[in-house]
Structures are given as structure tokens and as C-alpha cells.
Amino acid sequence: MTAIREGKRPDGSAIGPPMAIEFYKYMSDRDAKAIVAYLRSVKPVKHKVPKSVYRIPLRAEKPVDRVAGIPPSDKIAYGEYQVQIGHCMECHTPMVKGHPDLKNRMGAGGRKCEGPWGEVISANITQDKATGIGSWTNAQIKRAITKSVHHAGAKMRRPMFYRCYDNMTETDVDAVVSYLRTIKPIKNNLR
């Protein structure tokens, strides 16, 4: 649990990217314990992995004492929790000095993501009606998250983990949409 939520190995060294510790630190005790239980159930595989090399300073998060769960009945707070744990805002927020600008531009998109899928610019997921998802229906937002289909019908590309999000419960997806509806509109024309 310390590795997941604080980014610290048993020897005390910090775990670096792509582990999204700054978001996982909000993970509830219940969910963190469930992940640990699952990981302990996976059959061991011997596989020598080279040591990672980072050109940035690494630091572990402050110790996480206890994180209570959020009941699904608190739809917006539960949706915010899902977005935190899914670290959605890491990609959907412009970077400032190497970190997502969560204070001023949260959800405004525009971050370049490169990989085997090519180059993708993250979408504006704020409630701006012209450049974000403010004019989308709830069903269109759900379809984008779980089926990788844009509100206009075009197929969207990775790096978003649509295959994983397609396994979310209806309650979880509804909560995410409810939370996204509370994100202040930010105009950011990415076309």
C-alpha cells in the first residue's frame, strides 16, 4: 500500500513515473487493500527488469495515514474520487513547470501524448460548450469514456484505457459524468 499511495519501495527509495502517486495517494484504504490482495493472488513470474533511469528528481509522497472510502450515494464526490484514482486530470490538464496545472486549467486538455498509437492531444473535458464537453449529453460522455467514441461519432485513439473503463459499473460511470459536470468551463480550442 505504501508503494501504491506514497511511491516508496520497501528500501525507502522513490518510485518514479509513470506511477501516478500524486493521484493514488487519495485511494481509500479499502481499494488499496483490494489491489494488494489481487496482486498477491497473481502467479509469480521471474522476469529481470532493468533499473529505471530518470532525468528528474524523484520524491515519495508524504505518508498516507488513513483514507476513508466515499459512498457511491454521494455521486459527485464519488465521481471525483473515480477521476482522481483514474488520474484523468493528469493527461487532460495542461502542464506548467512539469506538473499538471490543476489550480488554473484543470481538465482544459491540450497535453501531447506520444506512444505506439502516434501523437494524441488530450481533449478539453471541462464544461465549456464550444471547446469542451459542455454541450455533450451524459450518454455521449459515457460512450466516449467506455467505448472510445467521440460525441460526433468518430473513433477516439489511445492512450486512454477504454478497454479498462468499459468494465466500470454503471454507478461508477454515472458518478464520473456527474463530477465532470461540475468542472468549470475553460475555453481551449484544440483543433
Secondary structure as GFF3:
##gff-version 3
##sequence-region A 1 191
A	DSSP	alpha_helix	2	6	.	.	.	ID=ss1
A	DSSP	alpha_helix	21	24	.	.	.	ID=ss2
A	DSSP	alpha_helix	29	41	.	.	.	ID=ss3
A	DSSP	alpha_helix	75	85	.	.	.	ID=ss4
A	DSSP	alpha_helix	88	91	.	.	.	ID=ss5
A	DSSP	beta_strand	95	96	.	.	.	ID=ss6
A	DSSP	beta_strand	99	100	.	.	.	ID=ss7
A	DSSP	beta_strand	112	115	.	.	.	ID=ss8
A	DSSP	beta_strand	118	121	.	.	.	ID=ss9
A	DSSP	alpha_helix	138	147	.	.	.	ID=ss10
A	DSSP	alpha_helix	162	165	.	.	.	ID=ss11
A	DSSP	alpha_helix	170	180	.	.	.	ID=ss12
###
